[in-house]
Amino acid sequence: MDTTSSDSKEIKTPGPDHPITISPAVGNVRVTVAGRVVAESMRALRLEEKGYQPVYYLPRDDADMSLLVRTTHSTYCPYKGDCSYYSIPIGGSRSENAVWTYERPHEAVSGIRDYLAFYPSRVDAIEIISYERSVHLCRSSCDAESAAFNTISNGRPRSS
C-alpha cells in the first residue's frame, strides 16, 4: 500500500494488505424504495474491499435522479476519496443519506466515478437479478424441439 497526502488528507492505494477490486455485476441490479424503482442497471459494478461486504455501484444514468436530494453530509475514505450523499425523500427519515457517490475518486478506483451506491438498511431492497440463458421451445414447431421437452438435466429421457 502506497500512502501520500493531498490537502492534508491521507491517500492510500489498495494493495495486498487492503485489496479493492471492481468488477462488472452479474445480472441486473435494482434498488427500490417505497415501491418505486430508484435505480436499475445491467451496467452495475461490484466493489469488494477488505473488511467490508460487497457494494454494488449503479451508473447515475440508470438512476431516477429526480427521486434523490443532495445533502450536505460528506465523508472521506483514504482509499477512494471524498464522498457525497443523497437522501431519498419518498423513503422518509430511514432513507436520509441512503446514497453515496465518489465524484472524483482516487485513480485506483476511478471506475466508480459517476456511479451511486446504496445502503441496504436505508432502502427497501437491492436486488441482483441473474438471467440464466434460457431457450424457449415451442412444442408445435418441430419434432426435435418437442423431444427436448422430454429431456431432463442428466440427458436421459423422461418417461411419458
Summary of the structure (lengths in Angstrom):
residues: 160
radius of gyration: 21.7
end to end distance: 63.2
largest distance: 74.6
contacts: 421
relative contact order: 0.18
helix: 18%
strand: 42%
